[in-house]
Amino acid sequence: MTPTQTATGRQRRIHVPRPADAAPPQDPPIYTELMRVWADRGRTLPGRHDPEWAELAAPTVRRGQFSDSPAPPDDVR
């Protein structure tokens, strides 16, 4: 973004998109190494699928909730 002055003296930022043929910025080596260490230790990494989180964040579906069959009583689980 490029700062500019307006008639009131306030600064505005104008977004100038990157050219389509520009290469995406590369991570600094320290972050690449950190990601490798985390992956070696089995930790969750940004931008990668996390099966444990997907399971924990999934909605709870009870038997009979989406069908015509009645749900079991709450005390029989």
C-alpha positions as CSV (number, residue, x, y, z in Angstrom):
1,M,0.0,0.0,0.0
2,T,1.1,3.5,-0.7
3,P,0.3,6.4,1.7
4,T,-1.2,9.6,0.1
5,Q,-2.4,12.9,1.4
6,T,-6.1,14.0,1.1
7,A,-7.5,17.5,0.9
8,T,-8.2,17.4,4.6
9,G,-4.6,16.5,5.4
10,R,-5.5,12.9,6.5
11,Q,-3.4,10.0,5.1
12,R,-5.1,7.3,3.1
13,R,-3.6,4.0,1.9
14,I,-4.1,2.9,-1.6
15,H,-3.9,-0.9,-2.3
16,V,-1.8,-1.6,-5.3
17,P,-2.1,-5.3,-6.2
18,R,1.0,-7.4,-7.0
19,P,1.5,-8.3,-10.7
20,A,0.1,-11.7,-11.5
21,D,3.5,-13.0,-12.7
22,A,5.2,-12.0,-9.4
23,A,6.5,-14.9,-7.3
24,P,5.0,-15.3,-3.8
25,P,7.3,-14.1,-1.0
26,Q,9.5,-16.8,0.5
27,D,9.6,-17.5,4.3
28,P,12.8,-16.6,6.0
29,P,15.1,-19.6,6.7
30,I,14.4,-19.4,10.5
31,Y,10.7,-20.0,9.9
32,T,11.3,-22.8,7.5
33,E,13.5,-24.5,10.1
34,L,10.9,-23.9,12.8
35,M,8.3,-25.6,10.7
36,R,10.6,-28.5,10.1
37,V,11.2,-28.9,13.8
38,W,7.5,-28.7,14.6
39,A,6.6,-31.2,11.9
40,D,9.3,-33.6,13.3
41,R,7.7,-33.4,16.7
42,G,4.2,-34.0,15.3
43,R,2.8,-30.6,16.0
44,T,0.1,-28.8,14.1
45,L,1.4,-26.5,11.4
46,P,-0.2,-23.4,10.0
47,G,-2.0,-24.0,6.6
48,R,-2.0,-27.8,7.0
49,H,-4.9,-30.2,7.7
50,D,-5.2,-31.1,11.4
51,P,-7.3,-34.3,11.8
52,E,-7.5,-33.9,15.6
53,W,-8.9,-30.3,15.3
54,A,-11.3,-31.4,12.6
55,E,-12.7,-34.1,14.8
56,L,-13.0,-31.8,17.9
57,A,-14.6,-29.0,15.9
58,A,-17.1,-31.2,14.1
59,P,-20.7,-30.8,15.2
60,T,-22.1,-33.5,17.5
61,V,-24.8,-35.6,15.7
62,R,-27.0,-37.8,17.9
63,R,-28.7,-40.9,16.8
64,G,-32.1,-40.1,15.3
65,Q,-31.3,-36.4,15.0
66,F,-31.6,-36.5,11.2
67,S,-33.9,-39.4,10.6
68,D,-37.5,-40.4,11.2
69,S,-36.6,-42.8,13.9
70,P,-37.0,-41.5,17.5
71,A,-33.9,-40.6,19.5
72,P,-33.1,-42.7,22.5
73,P,-33.9,-41.3,26.0
74,D,-31.1,-39.2,27.4
75,D,-30.4,-41.7,30.3
76,V,-29.8,-44.7,28.0
77,R,-26.4,-43.9,26.5
